[in-house]
């Protein structure tokens, strides 16, 4: 995976605007140590909002409306992060 680091805090800002600072900081979504896939960055740039939940890459969420996901690596673990439109 080609990785991207959020040097200017843009992804953190998107998360805080959507969920609030307290909820973001209490989540496991460690933006300080995250490496984002190109698809993740493109989804953010197109205005999609990631959820705060991190799922192992071998899991799938077929039970709800969230179908788009992209990868993020945090502390050497790869996760699926789903997006809302």
Secondary structure, DSSP 8 states (H G I E B T S, - for coil): ---B--TT-HHHHHHHHHH-HHHHHHSS--GGGEEE-HHHHHHHHTT-EE-S--EETT----SSS---EEEEEETTEEEEEEEE-
